[in-house]
């Protein structure tokens, strides 16, 4: 998940921060993660 490009890394970190700060986004992320696992 961690990309070598620093810009992408920062964007990914920001996405994590936003997810942690928002329960709804956290639930959405969990659902997407489950879909990826079950793919």
PDB file of N, CA, C, O and CB in Angstrom:
ATOM      1  N   UNK A   1       0.838  -1.205   0.000  1.00  0.00           N
ATOM      2  CA  UNK A   1       0.000   0.000   0.000  1.00  0.00           C
ATOM      3  C   UNK A   1       0.875   1.258   0.000  1.00  0.00           C
ATOM      4  O   UNK A   1       0.495   2.286  -0.560  1.00  0.00           O
ATOM      5  CB  UNK A   1      -0.949   0.004   1.228  1.00  0.00           C
ATOM      6  N   UNK A   2       2.047   1.164   0.632  1.00  0.00           N
ATOM      7  CA  UNK A   2       2.920   2.332   0.689  1.00  0.00           C
ATOM      8  C   UNK A   2       3.691   2.476  -0.619  1.00  0.00           C
ATOM      9  O   UNK A   2       4.506   1.627  -0.981  1.00  0.00           O
ATOM     10  CB  UNK A   2       3.894   2.226   1.879  1.00  0.00           C
ATOM     11  N   UNK A   3       3.411   3.567  -1.312  1.00  0.00           N
ATOM     12  CA  UNK A   3       4.048   3.780  -2.605  1.00  0.00           C
ATOM     13  C   UNK A   3       5.376   4.510  -2.431  1.00  0.00           C
ATOM     14  O   UNK A   3       5.562   5.275  -1.486  1.00  0.00           O
ATOM     15  CB  UNK A   3       3.121   4.570  -3.540  1.00  0.00           C
ATOM     16  N   UNK A   4       6.291   4.258  -3.359  1.00  0.00           N
ATOM     17  CA  UNK A   4       7.626   4.840  -3.269  1.00  0.00           C
ATOM     18  C   UNK A   4       7.582   6.357  -3.457  1.00  0.00           C
ATOM     19  O   UNK A   4       8.370   7.088  -2.857  1.00  0.00           O
ATOM     20  CB  UNK A   4       8.552   4.208  -4.309  1.00  0.00           C
ATOM     21  N   UNK A   5       6.653   6.821  -4.294  1.00  0.00           N
ATOM     22  CA  UNK A   5       6.550   8.252  -4.558  1.00  0.00           C
ATOM     23  C   UNK A   5       6.106   8.994  -3.304  1.00  0.00           C
ATOM     24  O   UNK A   5       5.096   8.636  -2.697  1.00  0.00           O
ATOM     25  CB  UNK A   5       5.572   8.521  -5.712  1.00  0.00           C
ATOM     26  N   UNK A   6       6.849  10.020  -2.914  1.00  0.00           N
ATOM     27  CA  UNK A   6       6.580  10.731  -1.670  1.00  0.00           C
ATOM     28  C   UNK A   6       5.200  11.390  -1.678  1.00  0.00           C
ATOM     29  O   UNK A   6       4.531  11.436  -0.646  1.00  0.00           O
ATOM     30  CB  UNK A   6       7.654  11.781  -1.428  1.00  0.00           C
ATOM     31  N   UNK A   7       4.774  11.896  -2.828  1.00  0.00           N
ATOM     32  CA  UNK A   7       3.471  12.553  -2.926  1.00  0.00           C
ATOM     33  C   UNK A   7       2.350  11.558  -2.661  1.00  0.00           C
ATOM     34  O   UNK A   7       1.402  11.855  -1.935  1.00  0.00           O
ATOM     35  CB  UNK A   7       3.293  13.200  -4.309  1.00  0.00           C
ATOM     36  N   UNK A   8       2.467  10.382  -3.253  1.00  0.00           N
ATOM     37  CA  UNK A   8       1.468   9.349  -3.036  1.00  0.00           C
ATOM     38  C   UNK A   8       1.467   8.882  -1.590  1.00  0.00           C
ATOM     39  O   UNK A   8       0.412   8.586  -1.028  1.00  0.00           O
ATOM     40  CB  UNK A   8       1.713   8.174  -3.966  1.00  0.00           C
ATOM     41  N   UNK A   9       2.652   8.817  -0.987  1.00  0.00           N
ATOM     42  CA  UNK A   9       2.764   8.402   0.409  1.00  0.00           C
ATOM     43  C   UNK A   9       2.027   9.386   1.309  1.00  0.00           C
ATOM     44  O   UNK A   9       1.290   8.992   2.213  1.00  0.00           O
ATOM     45  CB  UNK A   9       4.243   8.292   0.829  1.00  0.00           C
ATOM     46  N   UNK A  10       2.243  10.686   1.044  1.00  0.00           N
ATOM     47  CA  UNK A  10       1.591  11.722   1.838  1.00  0.00           C
ATOM     48  C   UNK A  10       0.076  11.644   1.660  1.00  0.00           C
ATOM     49  O   UNK A  10      -0.673  11.754   2.630  1.00  0.00           O
ATOM     50  CB  UNK A  10       2.111  13.122   1.442  1.00  0.00           C
ATOM     51  N   UNK A  11      -0.369  11.455   0.428  1.00  0.00           N
ATOM     52  CA  UNK A  11      -1.800  11.368   0.160  1.00  0.00           C
ATOM     53  C   UNK A  11      -2.394  10.161   0.870  1.00  0.00           C
ATOM     54  O   UNK A  11      -3.494  10.233   1.419  1.00  0.00           O
ATOM     55  CB  UNK A  11      -2.066  11.286  -1.353  1.00  0.00           C
ATOM     56  N   UNK A  12      -1.662   9.048   0.857  1.00  0.00           N
ATOM     57  CA  UNK A  12      -2.135   7.838   1.524  1.00  0.00           C
ATOM     58  C   UNK A  12      -2.221   8.061   3.026  1.00  0.00           C
ATOM     59  O   UNK A  12      -3.170   7.614   3.670  1.00  0.00           O
ATOM     60  CB  UNK A  12      -1.210   6.648   1.212  1.00  0.00           C
ATOM     61  N   UNK A  13      -1.221   8.759   3.592  1.00  0.00           N
ATOM     62  CA  UNK A  13      -1.224   9.064   5.023  1.00  0.00           C
ATOM     63  C   UNK A  13      -2.405   9.967   5.362  1.00  0.00           C
ATOM     64  O   UNK A  13      -3.081   9.764   6.370  1.00  0.00           O
ATOM     65  CB  UNK A  13       0.104   9.732   5.444  1.00  0.00           C
ATOM     66  N   UNK A  14      -2.648  10.967   4.515  1.00  0.00           N
ATOM     67  CA  UNK A  14      -3.774  11.866   4.741  1.00  0.00           C
ATOM     68  C   UNK A  14      -5.081  11.091   4.712  1.00  0.00           C
ATOM     69  O   UNK A  14      -5.989  11.370   5.495  1.00  0.00           O
ATOM     70  CB  UNK A  14      -3.794  12.988   3.690  1.00  0.00           C
ATOM     71  N   UNK A  15      -5.180  10.120   3.813  1.00  0.00           N
ATOM     72  CA  UNK A  15      -6.381   9.300   3.711  1.00  0.00           C
ATOM     73  C   UNK A  15      -6.594   8.516   5.000  1.00  0.00           C
ATOM     74  O   UNK A  15      -7.719   8.405   5.486  1.00  0.00           O
ATOM     75  CB  UNK A  15      -6.285   8.343   2.510  1.00  0.00           C
ATOM     76  N   UNK A  16      -5.507   7.971   5.554  1.00  0.00           N
ATOM     77  CA  UNK A  16      -5.594   7.244   6.823  1.00  0.00           C
ATOM     78  C   UNK A  16      -6.062   8.184   7.928  1.00  0.00           C
ATOM     79  O   UNK A  16      -6.941   7.831   8.714  1.00  0.00           O
ATOM     80  CB  UNK A  16      -4.226   6.612   7.191  1.00  0.00           C
ATOM     81  N   UNK A  17      -5.480   9.381   7.991  1.00  0.00           N
ATOM     82  CA  UNK A  17      -5.847  10.353   9.019  1.00  0.00           C
ATOM     83  C   UNK A  17      -7.324  10.704   8.930  1.00  0.00           C
ATOM     84  O   UNK A  17      -8.003  10.802   9.952  1.00  0.00           O
ATOM     85  CB  UNK A  17      -4.997  11.619   8.890  1.00  0.00           C
ATOM     86  N   UNK A  18      -7.827  10.896   7.708  1.00  0.00           N
ATOM     87  CA  UNK A  18      -9.232  11.226   7.514  1.00  0.00           C
ATOM     88  C   UNK A  18     -10.122  10.060   7.920  1.00  0.00           C
ATOM     89  O   UNK A  18     -11.184  10.255   8.513  1.00  0.00           O
ATOM     90  CB  UNK A  18      -9.496  11.611   6.058  1.00  0.00           C
ATOM     91  N   UNK A  19      -9.682   8.850   7.598  1.00  0.00           N
ATOM     92  CA  UNK A  19     -10.463   7.662   7.932  1.00  0.00           C
ATOM     93  C   UNK A  19     -10.562   7.494   9.440  1.00  0.00           C
ATOM     94  O   UNK A  19     -11.638   7.216   9.970  1.00  0.00           O
ATOM     95  CB  UNK A  19      -9.840   6.411   7.299  1.00  0.00           C
ATOM     96  N   UNK A  20      -9.442   7.662  10.129  1.00  0.00           N
ATOM     97  CA  UNK A  20      -9.426   7.529  11.589  1.00  0.00           C
ATOM     98  C   UNK A  20     -10.317   8.599  12.220  1.00  0.00           C
ATOM     99  O   UNK A  20     -10.944   8.362  13.252  1.00  0.00           O
ATOM    100  CB  UNK A  20      -7.977   7.639  12.135  1.00  0.00           C
ATOM    101  N   UNK A  21     -10.367   9.769  11.596  1.00  0.00           N
ATOM    102  CA  UNK A  21     -11.138  10.877  12.141  1.00  0.00           C
ATOM    103  C   UNK A  21     -12.618  10.809  11.818  1.00  0.00           C
ATOM    104  O   UNK A  21     -13.388  11.654  12.274  1.00  0.00           O
ATOM    105  CB  UNK A  21     -10.589  12.157  11.640  1.00  0.00           C
ATOM    106  N   UNK A  22     -13.031   9.814  11.036  1.00  0.00           N
ATOM    107  CA  UNK A  22     -14.434   9.744  10.628  1.00  0.00           C
ATOM    108  C   UNK A  22     -14.906   8.295  10.662  1.00  0.00           C
ATOM    109  O   UNK A  22     -14.456   7.467   9.869  1.00  0.00           O
ATOM    110  CB  UNK A  22     -14.629  10.347   9.213  1.00  0.00           C
ATOM    111  N   UNK A  23     -15.823   7.994  11.590  1.00  0.00           N
ATOM    112  CA  UNK A  23     -16.307   6.621  11.768  1.00  0.00           C
ATOM    113  C   UNK A  23     -16.924   6.080  10.484  1.00  0.00           C
ATOM    114  O   UNK A  23     -16.732   4.910  10.152  1.00  0.00           O
ATOM    115  CB  UNK A  23     -17.333   6.559  12.905  1.00  0.00           C
ATOM    116  N   UNK A  24     -17.663   6.916   9.759  1.00  0.00           N
ATOM    117  CA  UNK A  24     -18.318   6.466   8.530  1.00  0.00           C
ATOM    118  C   UNK A  24     -17.282   6.059   7.487  1.00  0.00           C
ATOM    119  O   UNK A  24     -17.430   5.034   6.822  1.00  0.00           O
ATOM    120  CB  UNK A  24     -19.231   7.570   7.970  1.00  0.00           C
ATOM    121  N   UNK A  25     -16.237   6.867   7.349  1.00  0.00           N
ATOM    122  CA  UNK A  25     -15.176   6.528   6.403  1.00  0.00           C
ATOM    123  C   UNK A  25     -14.452   5.260   6.837  1.00  0.00           C
ATOM    124  O   UNK A  25     -14.029   4.461   6.001  1.00  0.00           O
ATOM    125  CB  UNK A  25     -14.180   7.689   6.272  1.00  0.00           C
ATOM    126  N   UNK A  26     -14.309   5.078   8.154  1.00  0.00           N
ATOM    127  CA  UNK A  26     -13.663   3.875   8.667  1.00  0.00           C
ATOM    128  C   UNK A  26     -14.472   2.648   8.281  1.00  0.00           C
ATOM    129  O   UNK A  26     -13.912   1.648   7.831  1.00  0.00           O
ATOM    130  CB  UNK A  26     -13.496   3.952  10.197  1.00  0.00           C
ATOM    131  N   UNK A  27     -15.781   2.719   8.454  1.00  0.00           N
ATOM    132  CA  UNK A  27     -16.649   1.596   8.094  1.00  0.00           C
ATOM    133  C   UNK A  27     -16.573   1.327   6.599  1.00  0.00           C
ATOM    134  O   UNK A  27     -16.524   0.171   6.181  1.00  0.00           O
ATOM    135  CB  UNK A  27     -18.103   1.875   8.512  1.00  0.00           C
ATOM    136  N   UNK A  28     -16.565   2.381   5.789  1.00  0.00           N
ATOM    137  CA  UNK A  28     -16.472   2.227   4.336  1.00  0.00           C
ATOM    138  C   UNK A  28     -15.149   1.559   3.961  1.00  0.00           C
ATOM    139  O   UNK A  28     -15.109   0.682   3.098  1.00  0.00           O
ATOM    140  CB  UNK A  28     -16.602   3.600   3.632  1.00  0.00           C
ATOM    141  N   UNK A  29     -14.077   1.979   4.615  1.00  0.00           N
ATOM    142  CA  UNK A  29     -12.767   1.393   4.355  1.00  0.00           C
ATOM    143  C   UNK A  29     -12.753  -0.091   4.706  1.00  0.00           C
ATOM    144  O   UNK A  29     -12.181  -0.902   3.978  1.00  0.00           O
ATOM    145  CB  UNK A  29     -11.688   2.132   5.146  1.00  0.00           C
ATOM    146  N   UNK A  30     -13.388  -0.441   5.828  1.00  0.00           N
ATOM    147  CA  UNK A  30     -13.466  -1.849   6.235  1.00  0.00           C
ATOM    148  C   UNK A  30     -14.217  -2.659   5.191  1.00  0.00           C
ATOM    149  O   UNK A  30     -13.795  -3.758   4.833  1.00  0.00           O
ATOM    150  CB  UNK A  30     -14.153  -1.985   7.611  1.00  0.00           C
ATOM    151  N   UNK A  31     -15.329  -2.121   4.700  1.00  0.00           N
ATOM    152  CA  UNK A  31     -16.115  -2.820   3.681  1.00  0.00           C
ATOM    153  C   UNK A  31     -15.301  -3.046   2.414  1.00  0.00           C
ATOM    154  O   UNK A  31     -15.338  -4.131   1.833  1.00  0.00           O
ATOM    155  CB  UNK A  31     -17.384  -2.031   3.353  1.00  0.00           C
ATOM    156  N   UNK A  32     -14.562  -2.016   1.984  1.00  0.00           N
ATOM    157  CA  UNK A  32     -13.718  -2.130   0.787  1.00  0.00           C
ATOM    158  C   UNK A  32     -12.622  -3.169   1.024  1.00  0.00           C
ATOM    159  O   UNK A  32     -12.321  -3.976   0.144  1.00  0.00           O
ATOM    160  CB  UNK A  32     -13.091  -0.754   0.416  1.00  0.00           C
ATOM    161  N   UNK A  33     -12.027  -3.142   2.221  1.00  0.00           N
ATOM    162  CA  UNK A  33     -10.969  -4.086   2.567  1.00  0.00           C
ATOM    163  C   UNK A  33     -11.487  -5.519   2.504  1.00  0.00           C
ATOM    164  O   UNK A  33     -10.805  -6.409   1.997  1.00  0.00           O
ATOM    165  CB  UNK A  33     -10.412  -3.783   3.967  1.00  0.00           C
ATOM    166  N   UNK A  34     -12.704  -5.741   3.023  1.00  0.00           N
ATOM    167  CA  UNK A  34     -13.323  -7.069   2.978  1.00  0.00           C
ATOM    168  C   UNK A  34     -13.547  -7.503   1.535  1.00  0.00           C
ATOM    169  O   UNK A  34     -13.307  -8.659   1.188  1.00  0.00           O
ATOM    170  CB  UNK A  34     -14.660  -7.073   3.751  1.00  0.00           C
ATOM    171  N   UNK A  35     -14.007  -6.580   0.694  1.00  0.00           N
ATOM    172  CA  UNK A  35     -14.229  -6.903  -0.716  1.00  0.00           C
ATOM    173  C   UNK A  35     -12.927  -7.312  -1.397  1.00  0.00           C
ATOM    174  O   UNK A  35     -12.905  -8.235  -2.212  1.00  0.00           O
ATOM    175  CB  UNK A  35     -14.853  -5.708  -1.447  1.00  0.00           C
ATOM    176  N   UNK A  36     -11.836  -6.613  -1.054  1.00  0.00           N
ATOM    177  CA  UNK A  36     -10.531  -6.933  -1.642  1.00  0.00           C
ATOM    178  C   UNK A  36     -10.086  -8.330  -1.210  1.00  0.00           C
ATOM    179  O   UNK A  36      -9.578  -9.103  -2.021  1.00  0.00           O
ATOM    180  CB  UNK A  36      -9.470  -5.879  -1.231  1.00  0.00           C
ATOM    181  N   UNK A  37     -10.280  -8.649   0.074  1.00  0.00           N
ATOM    182  CA  UNK A  37      -9.885  -9.964   0.585  1.00  0.00           C
ATOM    183  C   UNK A  37     -10.683 -11.071  -0.099  1.00  0.00           C
ATOM    184  O   UNK A  37     -10.133 -12.110  -0.462  1.00  0.00           O
ATOM    185  CB  UNK A  37     -10.083 -10.033   2.113  1.00  0.00           C
ATOM    186  N   UNK A  38     -11.977 -10.840  -0.271  1.00  0.00           N
ATOM    187  CA  UNK A  38     -12.859 -11.866  -0.823  1.00  0.00           C
ATOM    188  C   UNK A  38     -12.805 -11.956  -2.338  1.00  0.00           C
ATOM    189  O   UNK A  38     -13.432 -12.830  -2.935  1.00  0.00           O
ATOM    190  CB  UNK A  38     -14.265 -11.605  -0.397  1.00  0.00           C
ATOM    191  N   UNK A  39     -12.057 -11.056  -2.958  1.00  0.00           N
ATOM    192  CA  UNK A  39     -11.989 -11.055  -4.421  1.00  0.00           C
ATOM    193  C   UNK A  39     -11.271 -12.302  -4.927  1.00  0.00           C
ATOM    194  O   UNK A  39     -11.116 -12.478  -6.136  1.00  0.00           O
ATOM    195  CB  UNK A  39     -11.276  -9.788  -4.928  1.00  0.00           C
TER     196      UNK A  39
END
